[in-house]
Amino acid sequence: MISNVHFEQTPERLKVVLPVKRNWFLVVLYTVMVLAWLVMLAGGIMFMIREAALSGERYAFVFTTMLLILLFILYRLGRRAVWQPWMALLANREILFINKESLIIRRPVSLLGTTDFYDMAHVSPFFYLEERRTPAFHYGQFRTEFGRSLGRPEAERLIVTLNNLYFPNWDEEDEDD
């Protein structure tokens, strides 16, 4: 058993619940950024309605269309760069759902939160990332980290457990070649 890590195994999947320690500086920083993003979106929508769409000028349609495009870009960028990291920082736990076909990492925040889905066909065996002090795996060419709040002994035991269950034929010496 690993302290603070809870395992639930069913015939369909393994559920691993990992604790998360919050970095309050980043939570406050991202909260300010989320508030600024929401104010910019609301201000842009109000400006578009009041000044552009209802102005009665002959260029109103083109100007409103340009503002809609800019607001859509602002929404998409803010959602990816501000909202999702903020939700991940607010989570108090990480939940891994693993089966032979998929790996799902869920960082719940009440009804919201982030969920990442990975196809196990493209997931590498788990390893300990020294420079970030966290368990990780490669998904194709991208490295994904999880369990940042685990200490090194707990992380290494979790890695060994997961690799034994889902990569039983993998040998650490094969990775060095």
N, C-alpha and C positions, 0 to 999 in steps of 0.2 A: 504494500500500500504506500501511496505517496501522500504526504500531509497536504491538506487543503485542496486536493484534487479528488473529485468524485467520479467514479465509473459506474455506468449502468449498461449492462450487456443484455441485448435481446437477440433472438435469432436473426433479425433483419439488420441490426446495426449496433455500433458501440457509441455510447454517448459519454463524452468526457467534459466535465465542468471545471474550468480553471478560474482561480481568483484573479482579479485585476486591481492593482493599486493605481489610484488616480494621480496624475501629475497636475496639481491644482493651478500651477502657473499656466500650463497649456489650456486647461479648461477655461480659465478666465480670459485668456487671449482669444481663443476660438469663440467664446460667447460674445465678446465685443465684435469680432469679425462677423458672426452670424447676425447680430443686431444691425450692424452697418449694412450688410447685404440686404436684409429685409427692408430697412429704411430706403435704400436705393431703389429696390423693386417697387415699393409702394409709392415713393416719390415719382418715379418714372411713369407709373401707371396714371397717377393723378395728373401729372403734367401733360401726358399724352391726351387724356380725356378733356382736360380743361383748356389747354392752349392749342393743341393740334387738331383734334377731331371736331371740336365744337366751334372753331374759330370762324368758319365760313369763308376762309381764304381759298383761292383756287388751287393752291399747292397743298391743302390740308390732307388729301388722300395720300399723296406721295410721302409727305412728312410723317404721317401716322404709320404708314407701312414701314418706313425706315426705323421709327421708334419701336415698333413691334419686333422687328428683327433684332435690334440691339437689346431689347428687354429679354427676348428669348435666349440670346447668347449669354447675357448676364445671369439669367436663371440657370442655364445648363452649367456654366463655369462655377457659379457659386454653389450649386448643389454638389458638384464633384469635389471642388477644392476646399469648401468651407463646411457645408452641412454634413457630409458623410464622415469626415474626420472628427467633427464635433460630436456626432453621435457615438463614434467609436471611443472617444475620450470619456464620455459620460457613462459608458457601460461599467457595471460593477463585476461582470464576469464574462468569460468567453466560453462558448459551448461548441464543442466539436462533435459533429455527427459523422461517423465514418462507417462505410460499408464497402463491399468489393467494387461497386460502381462509382461512388462519389464520396467526396469530402466536403462537408459544409461547415463553415466557421460562422457562428452567429454571435453577435455582440448586442444583446438586447438592452433596450432602454424603454421600459414600460411597453407600450404597444409599438413603439418605433424601434430604431436600431439599424444595424447594418448586417447583411447576410452575404457571404461570399461562397460561391459554388465552384468546385473543382472536380473535373473528371479524373478518376483514379488512374485511368490509362496514361495520363500525362503527368502524374505526381511522382516525384522522385522519393527515395527513402528519406526519412527525417534525419536531421543532423543538428548539432549544436553550433551556432554561429558565434564564434569567439568575440569578434569586434562589437557585436550588439548584445551579447550575453543573453541569447534567446534561442529557443528551438525554432527550426525553420525547415522548409522544403522548397524544392524548385518545381515550378509548374511551367513546363516548357522551358522558356529562357528566363522567366521571371522568378525571383526569389520572394517567398512569402514567409513572414514571421508571425508567430503567435506565442502566447504564454509568456509575455514579457515580465510578469510579476513573479515568475518561478525562480527560485535560486538554482544554482548550477546542479547540485545533486538531484533535486526534484526534476529538473528539466532533462537531465541525462537518463533518469529512470523512466520518465515518460517516453522519451525517444526510443529507448530499448524496448519498452512494452509495445509501442505502436509498430515499430519495425518488425518485432517478432510476430505480431498478429497479421500485418498487411504486406510485409516484404520478407517472408521467412527464408527465401533463397538468396537474399542479398548479404554480401560480406563486405565489411568496411575496407578490407584490403583491396577489393575490386575498384573502389572509388579512386584510389591513388594512382592506378594505372592509366 
